[in-house]
Amino acid sequence: MAKKLDNPFSLKFVLPEQRELYLQIKEDEKLVSKSMIEQDELESFHYTIRD
């Protein structure tokens, strides 16, 4: 039963809106969050690039 819950396409009736939302959620899971760089690290990168 858990396999059916993990994959909603195994169910007989899936609305197009549900499928679209499911695919969007899966795409969002692939994204990597952007890390925040501190000001001193940023200045260090600029210094390294200039040299």
C-alpha positions in Angstrom: 0.0 0.0 0.0 2.9 2.4 0.7 4.1 2.0 -2.9 0.8 3.4 -4.2 1.0 6.4 -1.9 4.6 7.2 -3.0 3.6 7.2 -6.7 0.1 8.7 -7.3 0.3 7.7 -10.9 -0.3 4.1 -9.9 -3.9 5.1 -9.0 -6.5 4.7 -11.7 -7.8 8.3 -11.6 -5.5 11.3 -11.4 -6.7 14.7 -12.4 -4.5 16.7 -14.7 -4.2 19.4 -12.0 -3.0 16.8 -9.5 -0.4 15.4 -11.9 0.9 18.9 -12.7 1.2 19.8 -9.0 3.0 16.5 -8.3 5.5 17.1 -11.1 6.1 20.6 -9.9 6.8 19.4 -6.4 9.2 16.8 -7.7 11.0 19.5 -9.8 11.2 21.8 -6.7 12.8 19.0 -4.7 15.6 18.9 -7.2 16.5 22.5 -6.6 19.4 23.4 -4.3 19.0 26.3 -2.0 21.3 29.2 -2.4 23.7 29.6 0.5 24.2 33.0 2.1 27.8 34.3 1.8 29.0 36.6 4.5 30.5 40.0 3.6 34.0 39.1 4.5 33.9 35.9 2.4 32.6 37.9 -0.5 35.4 40.4 -0.2 37.9 37.6 0.0 36.5 36.1 -3.3 36.7 39.6 -5.0 40.3 39.9 -3.8 41.2 36.5 -5.1 39.6 37.2 -8.5 41.3 40.5 -8.9 44.7 39.0 -8.3 
